[in-house]
Amino acid sequence: MDGEQLVRRFYDELWNEWRLEVADEILAGDLDFRGSLGSVEHGREAFKRYVERVRAAFPDWHNQVDELFSAGDRVVARLTWTGTHRGSLGDVAPT
């Protein structure tokens, strides 16, 4: 699987379909992840808890991959995120 396919699985299967088991297949166990919420998660299990927090706040969260750019072993994605704020996100009540 090339880098672009891997990134597409990350967004399409893991995030858009909420298939957390995909994390076990494609992410390193000792990963460091900085999410759009500003938190840094260490390890695959912490990352999955982060995804669950996002899902609880935005149950219809969706990542649209607008463009992928590859250079060597690096892939950059330009995304459009959508979702309805239906659950608490930290101290922020649903809007």
Phi and psi in radians as a Rosetta constraint file:
Dihedral C 1 N 2 CA 2 C 2 CIRCULARHARMONIC -1.480 0.35
Dihedral N 2 CA 2 C 2 N 3 CIRCULARHARMONIC 3.023 0.35
Dihedral C 2 N 3 CA 3 C 3 CIRCULARHARMONIC -1.053 0.35
Dihedral N 3 CA 3 C 3 N 4 CIRCULARHARMONIC -0.704 0.35
Dihedral C 3 N 4 CA 4 C 4 CIRCULARHARMONIC -1.154 0.35
Dihedral N 4 CA 4 C 4 N 5 CIRCULARHARMONIC -0.688 0.35
Dihedral C 4 N 5 CA 5 C 5 CIRCULARHARMONIC -1.114 0.35
Dihedral N 5 CA 5 C 5 N 6 CIRCULARHARMONIC -0.693 0.35
Dihedral C 5 N 6 CA 6 C 6 CIRCULARHARMONIC -1.089 0.35
Dihedral N 6 CA 6 C 6 N 7 CIRCULARHARMONIC -0.795 0.35
Dihedral C 6 N 7 CA 7 C 7 CIRCULARHARMONIC -1.128 0.35
Dihedral N 7 CA 7 C 7 N 8 CIRCULARHARMONIC -0.702 0.35
Dihedral C 7 N 8 CA 8 C 8 CIRCULARHARMONIC -1.093 0.35
Dihedral N 8 CA 8 C 8 N 9 CIRCULARHARMONIC -0.717 0.35
Dihedral C 8 N 9 CA 9 C 9 CIRCULARHARMONIC -1.080 0.35
Dihedral N 9 CA 9 C 9 N 10 CIRCULARHARMONIC -0.722 0.35
Dihedral C 9 N 10 CA 10 C 10 CIRCULARHARMONIC -0.976 0.35
Dihedral N 10 CA 10 C 10 N 11 CIRCULARHARMONIC -0.835 0.35
Dihedral C 10 N 11 CA 11 C 11 CIRCULARHARMONIC -1.439 0.35
Dihedral N 11 CA 11 C 11 N 12 CIRCULARHARMONIC -0.812 0.35
Dihedral C 11 N 12 CA 12 C 12 CIRCULARHARMONIC -1.244 0.35
Dihedral N 12 CA 12 C 12 N 13 CIRCULARHARMONIC -0.874 0.35
Dihedral C 12 N 13 CA 13 C 13 CIRCULARHARMONIC -1.510 0.35
Dihedral N 13 CA 13 C 13 N 14 CIRCULARHARMONIC -0.874 0.35
Dihedral C 13 N 14 CA 14 C 14 CIRCULARHARMONIC -1.227 0.35
Dihedral N 14 CA 14 C 14 N 15 CIRCULARHARMONIC -0.931 0.35
Dihedral C 14 N 15 CA 15 C 15 CIRCULARHARMONIC -1.442 0.35
Dihedral N 15 CA 15 C 15 N 16 CIRCULARHARMONIC -0.934 0.35
Dihedral C 15 N 16 CA 16 C 16 CIRCULARHARMONIC -1.248 0.35
Dihedral N 16 CA 16 C 16 N 17 CIRCULARHARMONIC -0.567 0.35
Dihedral C 16 N 17 CA 17 C 17 CIRCULARHARMONIC -1.744 0.35
Dihedral N 17 CA 17 C 17 N 18 CIRCULARHARMONIC -0.038 0.35
Dihedral C 17 N 18 CA 18 C 18 CIRCULARHARMONIC 0.985 0.35
Dihedral N 18 CA 18 C 18 N 19 CIRCULARHARMONIC 0.639 0.35
Dihedral C 18 N 19 CA 19 C 19 CIRCULARHARMONIC -1.613 0.35
Dihedral N 19 CA 19 C 19 N 20 CIRCULARHARMONIC 1.500 0.35
Dihedral C 19 N 20 CA 20 C 20 CIRCULARHARMONIC -1.147 0.35
Dihedral N 20 CA 20 C 20 N 21 CIRCULARHARMONIC -0.397 0.35
Dihedral C 20 N 21 CA 21 C 21 CIRCULARHARMONIC -1.105 0.35
Dihedral N 21 CA 21 C 21 N 22 CIRCULARHARMONIC -0.379 0.35
Dihedral C 21 N 22 CA 22 C 22 CIRCULARHARMONIC -1.101 0.35
Dihedral N 22 CA 22 C 22 N 23 CIRCULARHARMONIC -0.542 0.35
Dihedral C 22 N 23 CA 23 C 23 CIRCULARHARMONIC -0.999 0.35
Dihedral N 23 CA 23 C 23 N 24 CIRCULARHARMONIC -0.680 0.35
Dihedral C 23 N 24 CA 24 C 24 CIRCULARHARMONIC -1.169 0.35
Dihedral N 24 CA 24 C 24 N 25 CIRCULARHARMONIC -0.443 0.35
Dihedral C 24 N 25 CA 25 C 25 CIRCULARHARMONIC -1.515 0.35
Dihedral N 25 CA 25 C 25 N 26 CIRCULARHARMONIC -0.574 0.35
Dihedral C 25 N 26 CA 26 C 26 CIRCULARHARMONIC -2.065 0.35
Dihedral N 26 CA 26 C 26 N 27 CIRCULARHARMONIC -0.197 0.35
Dihedral C 26 N 27 CA 27 C 27 CIRCULARHARMONIC -1.926 0.35
Dihedral N 27 CA 27 C 27 N 28 CIRCULARHARMONIC 2.499 0.35
Dihedral C 27 N 28 CA 28 C 28 CIRCULARHARMONIC -1.165 0.35
Dihedral N 28 CA 28 C 28 N 29 CIRCULARHARMONIC 2.505 0.35
Dihedral C 28 N 29 CA 29 C 29 CIRCULARHARMONIC -1.086 0.35
Dihedral N 29 CA 29 C 29 N 30 CIRCULARHARMONIC -0.468 0.35
Dihedral C 29 N 30 CA 30 C 30 CIRCULARHARMONIC -1.865 0.35
Dihedral N 30 CA 30 C 30 N 31 CIRCULARHARMONIC 0.484 0.35
Dihedral C 30 N 31 CA 31 C 31 CIRCULARHARMONIC -1.117 0.35
Dihedral N 31 CA 31 C 31 N 32 CIRCULARHARMONIC 2.677 0.35
Dihedral C 31 N 32 CA 32 C 32 CIRCULARHARMONIC -1.990 0.35
Dihedral N 32 CA 32 C 32 N 33 CIRCULARHARMONIC 2.135 0.35
Dihedral C 32 N 33 CA 33 C 33 CIRCULARHARMONIC -2.153 0.35
Dihedral N 33 CA 33 C 33 N 34 CIRCULARHARMONIC 2.210 0.35
Dihedral C 33 N 34 CA 34 C 34 CIRCULARHARMONIC -1.873 0.35
Dihedral N 34 CA 34 C 34 N 35 CIRCULARHARMONIC 1.972 0.35
Dihedral C 34 N 35 CA 35 C 35 CIRCULARHARMONIC -1.512 0.35
Dihedral N 35 CA 35 C 35 N 36 CIRCULARHARMONIC 2.927 0.35
Dihedral C 35 N 36 CA 36 C 36 CIRCULARHARMONIC -1.155 0.35
Dihedral N 36 CA 36 C 36 N 37 CIRCULARHARMONIC -0.269 0.35
Dihedral C 36 N 37 CA 37 C 37 CIRCULARHARMONIC -1.430 0.35
Dihedral N 37 CA 37 C 37 N 38 CIRCULARHARMONIC -0.056 0.35
Dihedral C 37 N 38 CA 38 C 38 CIRCULARHARMONIC 1.625 0.35
Dihedral N 38 CA 38 C 38 N 39 CIRCULARHARMONIC -0.183 0.35
Dihedral C 38 N 39 CA 39 C 39 CIRCULARHARMONIC -1.415 0.35
Dihedral N 39 CA 39 C 39 N 40 CIRCULARHARMONIC 2.717 0.35
Dihedral C 39 N 40 CA 40 C 40 CIRCULARHARMONIC -1.989 0.35
Dihedral N 40 CA 40 C 40 N 41 CIRCULARHARMONIC 2.194 0.35
Dihedral C 40 N 41 CA 41 C 41 CIRCULARHARMONIC -1.916 0.35
Dihedral N 41 CA 41 C 41 N 42 CIRCULARHARMONIC 2.393 0.35
Dihedral C 41 N 42 CA 42 C 42 CIRCULARHARMONIC -1.984 0.35
Dihedral N 42 CA 42 C 42 N 43 CIRCULARHARMONIC 2.040 0.35
Dihedral C 42 N 43 CA 43 C 43 CIRCULARHARMONIC 1.689 0.35
Dihedral N 43 CA 43 C 43 N 44 CIRCULARHARMONIC 2.727 0.35
Dihedral C 43 N 44 CA 44 C 44 CIRCULARHARMONIC -1.095 0.35
Dihedral N 44 CA 44 C 44 N 45 CIRCULARHARMONIC -0.732 0.35
Dihedral C 44 N 45 CA 45 C 45 CIRCULARHARMONIC -1.163 0.35
Dihedral N 45 CA 45 C 45 N 46 CIRCULARHARMONIC -0.688 0.35
Dihedral C 45 N 46 CA 46 C 46 CIRCULARHARMONIC -1.129 0.35
Dihedral N 46 CA 46 C 46 N 47 CIRCULARHARMONIC -0.674 0.35
Dihedral C 46 N 47 CA 47 C 47 CIRCULARHARMONIC -1.060 0.35
Dihedral N 47 CA 47 C 47 N 48 CIRCULARHARMONIC -0.769 0.35
Dihedral C 47 N 48 CA 48 C 48 CIRCULARHARMONIC -1.099 0.35
Dihedral N 48 CA 48 C 48 N 49 CIRCULARHARMONIC -0.660 0.35
Dihedral C 48 N 49 CA 49 C 49 CIRCULARHARMONIC -1.120 0.35
Dihedral N 49 CA 49 C 49 N 50 CIRCULARHARMONIC -0.650 0.35
Dihedral C 49 N 50 CA 50 C 50 CIRCULARHARMONIC -1.060 0.35
Dihedral N 50 CA 50 C 50 N 51 CIRCULARHARMONIC -0.820 0.35
Dihedral C 50 N 51 CA 51 C 51 CIRCULARHARMONIC -1.034 0.35
Dihedral N 51 CA 51 C 51 N 52 CIRCULARHARMONIC -0.737 0.35
Dihedral C 51 N 52 CA 52 C 52 CIRCULARHARMONIC -1.106 0.35
Dihedral N 52 CA 52 C 52 N 53 CIRCULARHARMONIC -0.649 0.35
Dihedral C 52 N 53 CA 53 C 53 CIRCULARHARMONIC -1.126 0.35
Dihedral N 53 CA 53 C 53 N 54 CIRCULARHARMONIC -0.733 0.35
Dihedral C 53 N 54 CA 54 C 54 CIRCULARHARMONIC -1.111 0.35
Dihedral N 54 CA 54 C 54 N 55 CIRCULARHARMONIC -0.766 0.35
Dihedral C 54 N 55 CA 55 C 55 CIRCULARHARMONIC -1.086 0.35
Dihedral N 55 CA 55 C 55 N 56 CIRCULARHARMONIC -0.691 0.35
Dihedral C 55 N 56 CA 56 C 56 CIRCULARHARMONIC -1.119 0.35
Dihedral N 56 CA 56 C 56 N 57 CIRCULARHARMONIC -0.609 0.35
Dihedral C 56 N 57 CA 57 C 57 CIRCULARHARMONIC -1.459 0.35
Dihedral N 57 CA 57 C 57 N 58 CIRCULARHARMONIC -0.625 0.35
Dihedral C 57 N 58 CA 58 C 58 CIRCULARHARMONIC -2.284 0.35
Dihedral N 58 CA 58 C 58 N 59 CIRCULARHARMONIC 1.363 0.35
Dihedral C 58 N 59 CA 59 C 59 CIRCULARHARMONIC -1.104 0.35
Dihedral N 59 CA 59 C 59 N 60 CIRCULARHARMONIC -0.357 0.35
Dihedral C 59 N 60 CA 60 C 60 CIRCULARHARMONIC -1.850 0.35
Dihedral N 60 CA 60 C 60 N 61 CIRCULARHARMONIC 0.390 0.35
Dihedral C 60 N 61 CA 61 C 61 CIRCULARHARMONIC -0.882 0.35
Dihedral N 61 CA 61 C 61 N 62 CIRCULARHARMONIC 2.386 0.35
Dihedral C 61 N 62 CA 62 C 62 CIRCULARHARMONIC -2.503 0.35
Dihedral N 62 CA 62 C 62 N 63 CIRCULARHARMONIC 2.396 0.35
Dihedral C 62 N 63 CA 63 C 63 CIRCULARHARMONIC -1.872 0.35
Dihedral N 63 CA 63 C 63 N 64 CIRCULARHARMONIC 2.059 0.35
Dihedral C 63 N 64 CA 64 C 64 CIRCULARHARMONIC -1.752 0.35
Dihedral N 64 CA 64 C 64 N 65 CIRCULARHARMONIC 2.047 0.35
Dihedral C 64 N 65 CA 65 C 65 CIRCULARHARMONIC -1.397 0.35
Dihedral N 65 CA 65 C 65 N 66 CIRCULARHARMONIC 1.922 0.35
Dihedral C 65 N 66 CA 66 C 66 CIRCULARHARMONIC -1.473 0.35
Dihedral N 66 CA 66 C 66 N 67 CIRCULARHARMONIC -0.696 0.35
Dihedral C 66 N 67 CA 67 C 67 CIRCULARHARMONIC -2.671 0.35
Dihedral N 67 CA 67 C 67 N 68 CIRCULARHARMONIC 2.608 0.35
Dihedral C 67 N 68 CA 68 C 68 CIRCULARHARMONIC -2.163 0.35
Dihedral N 68 CA 68 C 68 N 69 CIRCULARHARMONIC 2.399 0.35
Dihedral C 68 N 69 CA 69 C 69 CIRCULARHARMONIC -2.139 0.35
Dihedral N 69 CA 69 C 69 N 70 CIRCULARHARMONIC 2.259 0.35
Dihedral C 69 N 70 CA 70 C 70 CIRCULARHARMONIC -2.051 0.35
Dihedral N 70 CA 70 C 70 N 71 CIRCULARHARMONIC 2.461 0.35
Dihedral C 70 N 71 CA 71 C 71 CIRCULARHARMONIC -2.588 0.35
Dihedral N 71 CA 71 C 71 N 72 CIRCULARHARMONIC 1.859 0.35
Dihedral C 71 N 72 CA 72 C 72 CIRCULARHARMONIC 1.118 0.35
Dihedral N 72 CA 72 C 72 N 73 CIRCULARHARMONIC -2.188 0.35
Dihedral C 72 N 73 CA 73 C 73 CIRCULARHARMONIC -1.683 0.35
Dihedral N 73 CA 73 C 73 N 74 CIRCULARHARMONIC 0.277 0.35
Dihedral C 73 N 74 CA 74 C 74 CIRCULARHARMONIC -1.962 0.35
Dihedral N 74 CA 74 C 74 N 75 CIRCULARHARMONIC 2.478 0.35
Dihedral C 74 N 75 CA 75 C 75 CIRCULARHARMONIC -2.315 0.35
Dihedral N 75 CA 75 C 75 N 76 CIRCULARHARMONIC 2.329 0.35
Dihedral C 75 N 76 CA 76 C 76 CIRCULARHARMONIC -2.049 0.35
Dihedral N 76 CA 76 C 76 N 77 CIRCULARHARMONIC 2.346 0.35
Dihedral C 76 N 77 CA 77 C 77 CIRCULARHARMONIC -1.993 0.35
Dihedral N 77 CA 77 C 77 N 78 CIRCULARHARMONIC 2.393 0.35
Dihedral C 77 N 78 CA 78 C 78 CIRCULARHARMONIC -1.831 0.35
Dihedral N 78 CA 78 C 78 N 79 CIRCULARHARMONIC 2.168 0.35
Dihedral C 78 N 79 CA 79 C 79 CIRCULARHARMONIC -2.169 0.35
Dihedral N 79 CA 79 C 79 N 80 CIRCULARHARMONIC 2.756 0.35
Dihedral C 79 N 80 CA 80 C 80 CIRCULARHARMONIC -2.088 0.35
Dihedral N 80 CA 80 C 80 N 81 CIRCULARHARMONIC 2.155 0.35
Dihedral C 80 N 81 CA 81 C 81 CIRCULARHARMONIC -1.804 0.35
Dihedral N 81 CA 81 C 81 N 82 CIRCULARHARMONIC 2.448 0.35
Dihedral C 81 N 82 CA 82 C 82 CIRCULARHARMONIC -2.376 0.35
Dihedral N 82 CA 82 C 82 N 83 CIRCULARHARMONIC 2.690 0.35
Dihedral C 82 N 83 CA 83 C 83 CIRCULARHARMONIC 3.025 0.35
Dihedral N 83 CA 83 C 83 N 84 CIRCULARHARMONIC 2.733 0.35
Dihedral C 83 N 84 CA 84 C 84 CIRCULARHARMONIC -1.842 0.35
Dihedral N 84 CA 84 C 84 N 85 CIRCULARHARMONIC 2.178 0.35
Dihedral C 84 N 85 CA 85 C 85 CIRCULARHARMONIC -1.315 0.35
Dihedral N 85 CA 85 C 85 N 86 CIRCULARHARMONIC 1.671 0.35
Dihedral C 85 N 86 CA 86 C 86 CIRCULARHARMONIC -1.917 0.35
Dihedral N 86 CA 86 C 86 N 87 CIRCULARHARMONIC -0.285 0.35
Dihedral C 86 N 87 CA 87 C 87 CIRCULARHARMONIC -2.256 0.35
Dihedral N 87 CA 87 C 87 N 88 CIRCULARHARMONIC 2.877 0.35
Dihedral C 87 N 88 CA 88 C 88 CIRCULARHARMONIC -1.118 0.35
Dihedral N 88 CA 88 C 88 N 89 CIRCULARHARMONIC 2.528 0.35
Dihedral C 88 N 89 CA 89 C 89 CIRCULARHARMONIC -2.219 0.35
Dihedral N 89 CA 89 C 89 N 90 CIRCULARHARMONIC 1.653 0.35
Dihedral C 89 N 90 CA 90 C 90 CIRCULARHARMONIC 1.122 0.35
Dihedral N 90 CA 90 C 90 N 91 CIRCULARHARMONIC -2.138 0.35
Dihedral C 90 N 91 CA 91 C 91 CIRCULARHARMONIC -1.590 0.35
Dihedral N 91 CA 91 C 91 N 92 CIRCULARHARMONIC 0.042 0.35
Dihedral C 91 N 92 CA 92 C 92 CIRCULARHARMONIC -1.671 0.35
Dihedral N 92 CA 92 C 92 N 93 CIRCULARHARMONIC 2.069 0.35
Dihedral C 92 N 93 CA 93 C 93 CIRCULARHARMONIC -1.278 0.35
Dihedral N 93 CA 93 C 93 N 94 CIRCULARHARMONIC 2.762 0.35
Dihedral C 93 N 94 CA 94 C 94 CIRCULARHARMONIC -0.974 0.35
Dihedral N 94 CA 94 C 94 N 95 CIRCULARHARMONIC 2.528 0.35
